[in-house]
Structure formats: C-alpha cells, structure tokens
Amino acid sequence: MKLSDLLVFDDIVIQCHDNPDADAIASGFALYSYYKSHEKKVRFIYSGRNRITKSNLIYLVKTLEIPIEYETQSIGDPDLLLTCDCQYEEGNVTYFAARNVATIDHHQVAKGKKLPKLCEIRSGIGSCCTVIWDMLRKENYQPDSELSSALYYGLFTDTNALSEISHPLDRDMMDEIYFDKSLLRRLNGMNITLEEAKIAGIALLGVEFHSENRYAILEAQPCDPNILGLISDFFLAVDTVDVCLVYSVLDYGIKFSVRSDTPEVRADELASYISKNIGSGGGHMDKAGGFIQHELLVQYYKQYATASERDRIAAVTPILREKMQNYYLNSDIYYAGKTKLSSKGMKEYVKLPLTQGYVVPSEFLPLGQHILVRSMEGDMNLMVEKDTVVMIGIRGEVYPTKLSVFKGSYKKLRGKYDLKLEYTPTIKVITTSETIELAPYAHMCVSTGGNHIMAKRLKKEAKVFTKWHKNEYLKGEPGDYIAYKCSDPDDIYIIGKDFFPESYKPV
C-alpha cells in the first residue's frame, strides 16, 4: 500500500494505540501532516482508560504542537479510519466502528488475524516511524524539522535508544533523518521518573542467576521500556554475568531487553530466538531487545492461555527461563582454525555455475578507506584494499573475498548485475557518511565450478566463527549445512538449507 492510495478519502481519522508511546505519537503526526498537506479533513486521536501522563511525551506533544486528541466517545462517520503502530480490533487499541479501515504497523500479525485490504505491515522493522518515513520518501514528501525530530525520537525510544535496531531501513533512517539534538537531550532528561528508578532497584533485588552459562534473568514491574535497558546495562557490569535478560509484563504483551558482552552470544540473535513465533526482536551484537505479543503467547503456550489474568504474569517467567535454557543447550560452537571438523558423515560437493554479482570497491573509492557494507543480513566493516572484492549472492547476501580467490573461483561476465531485492545493499563511507548504492557498480560473474567443499546437514543449531569474522559468528539452524573447503579445511562456514540445493551438487 502507498500513502497516496488513501487520497481517495476526504475525511480521515488517524488512530494510534491506547496509552501511546513516542513511536505511536510520531507515526500519527507524520500521517496527519501528510494528509493535511493534501487538504484532507484529518483528526489524530488515541483512546483507552488513561490520558498521556509521561513527562517526556507531554513535552514532545507540546513542543512540536502535535495535534493529538483524547477520544473515548465517538469518531463520527469518517470516510476512513487509519490505525498506526497497531492493528484494527487488537487488544491494545479501542474499537471504533468505521466504513473503511486501513492499517500501518510494524508488529507481527497474530495467526488467523484478518487484516483490512488497505494495509502496510512490515514486522521486521524496529519502529512504525521507520515504515512511515520510508512511505513518505516514496511519495517525495519531505518532513519539516519538527516532524523529522518526532520520527527520530519515535525510532529512538522504540528501539531502546537505538540499541535494538536490526533492519537496514531503520539504520538508513537513523543515518539520514534530521533531528533537533537539543530537543532529544531535553526529552532524555525527563525519561525516568522517581517511581521508575525504584522499579529498577526492586528488579535488581530479584535477580535469577544461572552460573553454568553465566546469564541473569530479571523481572521488572510495568514500566517504560527504556528502564529495561537501564537495568540490563547496569547488571551486565557484574563480573560473573556475560548475558542479561530483563523483561516487563505489560497489558498488551511483554517487552524485554537483552545485553551480552561475550562473542559466543549475539544479543540480537538471542532476542530473535526468544521472540520467534510469538513476537519480534533484534538489535546489535551487544544490545538488543524485543516484544512478545499477548495474542501469540495464548496461541503457542497452553500454560499461559489457561492461566487467569492474575496468574499470567507468573506464567511468563517459566516460558522465558525455558527459552534461555534451550538457547544454550541447542547450539554447538565452531572456531575456524581451532575446531577440526571430522569428515565423518560429510559428502563432497562442487559449486554450480551460478550468476552472481560482485563489486570491487577500489574502482570507485580510495585505498585505505574504511567502509560499512549494509545488507539485510546486517552491517559489515571493511577496509578498501586493492584486492578487496564484495560478493553479492543470488538472494542478496553480501560477503567479502580477495581478488586472488575470486579469480580462482569465478569468471567475469559482461553486463551489469540486476539487483531485484527487498533491500538493495549499500556502502557507507565512514569518514564522510556518504551512502553509495552497490547496484551501479556491480558486475556479473559466474562460478567456474572449481570450488569443492565437504558438507553435511546440521542436526542442531550451530555458531561458526569463520576465518573472515573471528569475533562474530554465523548462525546455522537445523537443516542448514556446515561445510569447509576441500582446499582449506580451516575455512568453515554455514550454508542455508534453502540456498544449498541451488548452489551445490554432489561430486
């Protein structure tokens, strides 16, 4: 769906979820501004049992003159009700009857949930503000300074001070959008109340520590999600703690924060594991978090579904404890150069002659330049050297190699590589913050079939520290393949189960 698709409606009511946070307020403000600029009759409302009371949100609304209204009675009979940062008829948004409904959201869709025909749901993105920012730029709508600051603050708060960002589009918005730094400092200065400081103290007293794998679990009373990050940052400083999970049970679900200071546990990967099928999670290597939806917990966990409203809080802890235990039990760890893979159970394969893309950064950037390659898989830091080659796989995966390796395994083809991906990989120049799309510089190549590997399917999850990334691991799921090059047994890596049959055949 495009924002311009809704211009056929003249009378529009925009509704965010009850007890709105900064992401919901800024999202609604953006939609209000866009449709107001097209001379539509627009209202922006929220409902629920409580008005906005948090100091930072009151200050945000007042300073940026956001026209949000508290409505509990009726919205009249508008042409369109547009919900943002929530889904129509969900438990966290007051129901209003409407002739036409549209939805823009970034949360997961509950199983069996019927969505309106007019909807834009992007579950993997960190904030609804990012979704709407992307939709605005596709309409060539340039937000003014007030709206830009609101959108940035929405992303900032919904990703725990940007620590839970995982999608490249969130990173793009973070890098490109203007915001008032003095306003952000002021808002951050009023983000924690005295009562919330007490909540943090109580949570620290109730810590559950697991010495074998050196992780801690803490429950906090209902609070602003940023408090969870504050608690987890503090407790990770304990000398015997490598990983920390802090969570809070809210009316509409569970918000959690993850911290890690050990390379064997990526915080973003752990957050995704905890929320798999029941919510969404992500972030950075050391800081991450996520949200678990009430409706999805009911679907997947019988003990939660059958518990009374009063007992559901108590039912959450065993679920999270089990997820943490399984996370550690279900993974093997491999270190390239240290772990020797046995060839038992492995078969030899050769790479198929697939057409791929490749980029030689030294063709358009000076040698010695530090760059960041951004793709759906995350960010990768490199230095531009004469023999640096960035490969682009058939599904948009990006990985580096050296020119000598490239020449031995690939043949150059004429023509430009045509990228048709959800997110086109980019290069960001560290010193100048310049963003360069890889598409105009990408060439085509085909594998020559000279790459022989030994591989086998994984029976359990695996983490592989490769020769290229000794401080970060590749994650393999059951059914994926663990492999090493016949020419270099120390070159261990993971190949996805969906990608493998398209790329290799048995010898």
HUPEVEN-V238526 format. One record per pair of residues at least 24 apart in sequence whose ideal C-beta (glycine too) atoms are under 7 Angstrom apart, sorted by sequence separation. I is the first residue (numbers start at 1). J is the second residue. D is the distance in Angstrom with one decimal. If there is no record, write none. Layout:
i j d
I J D
I J D
This chain:
i j d
44 68 5.1
45 69 4.9
46 70 6.4
47 71 5.5
104 128 6.7
199 223 4.9
362 386 5.6
457 481 5.9
458 482 5.6
467 491 5.5
44 69 6.7
47 72 5.5
106 131 5.4
129 154 3.6
130 155 5.8
152 177 5.3
216 241 5.1
223 248 5.7
232 257 4.6
236 261 5.9
261 286 6.3
373 398 5.6
392 417 6.7
396 421 4.1
417 442 4.0
456 481 6.6
20 46 4.8
43 69 6.5
45 71 4.2
87 113 6.9
129 155 5.0
151 177 6.1
214 240 6.1
215 241 7.0
220 246 6.0
222 248 5.7
232 258 7.0
233 259 6.3
253 279 6.9
260 286 5.6
362 388 6.5
416 442 6.5
417 443 6.1
455 481 4.5
456 482 6.4
466 492 6.5
104 131 6.1
127 154 5.5
152 179 3.7
196 223 5.2
200 227 5.8
204 231 6.7
214 241 6.1
215 242 6.5
221 248 6.8
222 249 6.8
228 255 6.3
232 259 4.3
259 286 6.6
361 388 5.6
398 425 5.1
416 443 6.9
417 444 4.8
455 482 6.8
466 493 5.2
12 40 5.5
14 42 6.7
18 46 6.4
88 116 6.2
104 132 6.3
127 155 4.4
196 224 6.3
199 227 6.2
203 231 5.3
207 235 6.8
214 242 4.2
215 243 3.9
216 244 4.9
217 245 5.0
218 246 4.6
219 247 6.1
220 248 4.5
222 250 5.5
228 256 6.7
229 257 4.9
259 287 5.9
455 483 3.7
464 492 5.5
12 41 6.9
14 43 6.9
18 47 5.8
19 48 5.6
126 155 6.5
148 177 5.3
214 243 6.8
215 244 6.8
228 257 3.8
360 389 5.8
361 390 6.4
396 425 6.6
415 444 5.4
454 483 6.4
464 493 6.1
10 40 5.9
11 41 4.7
12 42 5.1
13 43 4.9
14 44 4.6
15 45 5.3
16 46 5.2
18 48 2.8
45 75 6.7
148 178 4.6
149 179 4.5
200 230 6.0
215 245 6.9
225 255 4.7
258 288 4.6
453 483 4.6
454 484 5.7
464 494 5.4
3 34 5.8
7 38 5.8
10 41 6.1
15 46 6.8
19 50 6.0
127 158 4.0
148 179 5.9
149 180 4.5
153 184 6.4
196 227 5.1
200 231 5.1
204 235 6.6
258 289 5.9
358 389 5.6
359 390 4.5
412 443 6.6
413 444 4.1
453 484 6.6
13 45 6.3
20 52 6.6
25 57 6.5
126 158 6.2
127 159 6.3
257 289 4.3
358 390 6.8
413 445 5.8
453 485 5.6
454 486 6.2
462 494 6.8
126 159 4.4
145 178 6.3
191 224 6.9
256 289 5.9
358 391 5.4
359 392 7.0
392 425 6.4
412 445 5.3
413 446 5.8
453 486 6.3
149 183 5.5
153 187 6.2
256 290 5.9
358 392 6.7
411 445 6.3
451 485 7.0
452 486 4.2
22 57 6.4
25 60 6.6
32 67 6.3
134 169 5.9
145 180 6.6
191 226 5.8
192 227 6.6
356 391 6.3
357 392 3.5
410 445 4.3
411 446 5.3
25 61 6.6
255 291 5.5
356 392 6.3
410 446 6.6
29 66 4.7
356 393 6.1
410 447 5.6
411 448 5.3
22 60 6.4
126 164 6.2
253 291 5.8
254 292 4.1
356 394 6.3
409 447 6.1
410 448 6.2
126 165 5.2
130 169 5.7
253 292 5.4
409 448 6.1
28 68 6.5
126 166 6.6
130 170 5.0
133 173 5.1
253 293 4.8
354 394 6.0
455 495 6.8
25 66 6.2
126 167 6.0
253 294 4.7
409 450 5.7
125 167 4.8
252 294 5.7
408 450 6.3
409 451 4.9
25 68 6.1
85 128 3.9
124 167 5.3
127 170 6.8
130 173 5.0
203 246 6.7
84 128 5.9
125 169 5.9
126 170 4.3
133 177 6.7
125 170 6.1
48 94 5.8
274 320 6.9
376 422 6.5
392 438 6.8
47 94 3.6
376 423 5.0
358 406 6.8
375 423 7.0
274 323 5.1
273 323 7.0
375 425 4.2
392 442 6.1
31 82 6.4
374 425 6.4
453 504 7.0
373 425 6.5
374 426 4.9
31 84 5.9
273 327 5.4
373 427 5.7
374 428 6.2
452 507 6.8
28 84 5.3
371 427 5.1
372 428 4.4
27 84 4.3
270 327 6.3
371 428 6.7
27 85 4.9
355 413 7.0
371 429 5.8
372 430 6.3
371 430 6.4
24 84 6.8
229 289 7.0
357 417 3.4
369 429 6.4
370 430 4.2
24 85 4.1
228 289 6.9
370 431 6.9
13 75 4.9
23 85 5.6
254 316 6.0
357 419 6.9
249 313 4.8
13 78 4.5
160 225 6.2
161 226 6.7
12 78 6.2
15 81 6.2
160 226 6.1
163 229 6.3
361 427 6.9
11 78 4.4
12 79 6.6
249 316 5.5
11 79 4.4
12 80 4.8
13 81 5.2
14 82 4.9
15 83 5.1
16 84 5.4
17 85 5.9
161 229 6.5
400 468 6.3
10 79 5.8
16 85 5.3
17 86 3.8
157 226 6.6
160 229 4.3
264 333 6.1
9 79 4.0
12 82 6.0
14 84 6.2
16 86 6.4
9 80 4.0
247 320 6.3
6 80 6.3
18 92 5.9
17 92 4.7
18 93 6.0
245 320 6.7
6 82 6.8
17 93 4.6
18 94 5.8
364 441 5.8
15 93 6.8
363 441 6.6
245 324 6.4
359 438 5.3
15 96 6.9
64 146 4.6
359 441 5.2
359 442 5.3
66 150 6.9
358 442 6.9
64 149 6.8
357 442 4.3
358 443 5.7
64 150 5.5
357 443 6.9
357 444 6.5
358 445 5.2
355 444 5.9
356 445 5.7
60 150 6.9
9 100 6.7
355 446 5.2
354 446 6.7
60 153 6.6
353 446 5.2
354 447 5.5
353 447 5.4
352 447 6.8
353 448 7.0
6 102 6.0
351 447 4.8
353 449 5.6
160 257 6.2
219 317 6.5
351 449 6.1
350 449 5.6
351 451 4.2
27 128 4.3
31 132 6.5
350 451 6.9
27 129 5.5
30 132 4.7
34 136 6.4
166 268 5.5
350 452 5.3
26 129 5.1
217 320 6.5
23 127 4.8
24 128 7.0
217 321 6.5
348 452 6.2
349 453 5.4
395 499 6.4
23 128 5.4
27 132 5.4
23 129 5.6
30 136 6.5
348 454 5.7
349 455 5.6
34 141 5.7
217 324 6.6
346 454 4.4
347 455 6.6
394 502 6.7
215 324 6.4
346 455 6.1
347 456 6.8
346 456 4.5
343 454 5.8
345 456 5.1
6 118 6.8
5 118 6.8
30 143 6.9
33 147 5.4
213 328 4.7
166 282 2.7
1 118 5.6
30 147 5.9
166 283 5.8
1 119 6.1
29 147 6.3
164 282 6.0
165 283 6.3
1 120 4.5
164 283 3.7
165 284 7.0
63 183 6.6
163 283 5.6
29 150 5.3
30 151 6.1
163 284 6.0
164 287 7.0
26 150 3.9
163 287 3.5
164 288 5.3
26 151 5.3
163 288 6.9
164 289 4.3
26 153 6.3
27 154 6.3
60 187 6.3
26 154 3.4
59 187 6.4
332 460 6.3
334 462 6.3
160 289 5.1
331 460 6.9
336 465 6.0
330 460 5.5
331 461 4.4
332 462 4.9
333 463 4.9
334 464 4.6
335 465 4.8
336 466 5.1
337 467 6.8
22 153 5.3
23 154 4.0
56 187 4.8
59 190 6.3
330 461 5.0
331 462 6.5
334 465 6.9
336 467 4.7
3 135 5.1
22 154 5.0
331 463 5.7
2 135 6.9
3 136 6.9
23 157 6.4
56 190 4.8
4 139 5.7
22 157 4.2
23 158 4.0
55 190 4.3
56 191 5.2
2 138 6.8
3 139 5.3
21 157 6.4
2 139 6.9
21 158 6.9
348 486 6.9
341 484 5.6
354 503 6.0
341 492 6.2
352 503 5.8
351 503 6.1
352 504 6.3
337 490 4.8
339 492 6.8
351 504 5.7
352 505 5.8
336 490 5.5
350 504 6.7
336 491 6.5
349 504 4.0
350 505 6.3
124 280 7.0
126 282 6.9
336 492 4.7
349 505 6.3
123 280 5.8
349 506 5.7
350 507 5.4
334 492 5.6
349 507 6.3
347 506 6.0
348 507 4.3
92 252 3.7
91 252 5.9
108 279 6.1
108 280 5.4
107 280 6.8
110 293 6.5
108 293 6.3
110 295 4.2
107 293 6.8
110 296 5.7
285 472 6.9
108 296 6.9
111 299 5.5
264 463 6.8
91 294 6.3
171 374 6.4
91 295 6.9
168 374 5.0
269 475 5.8
168 375 6.6
168 376 6.2
263 471 5.4
169 423 6.7
168 423 5.2
175 433 6.8
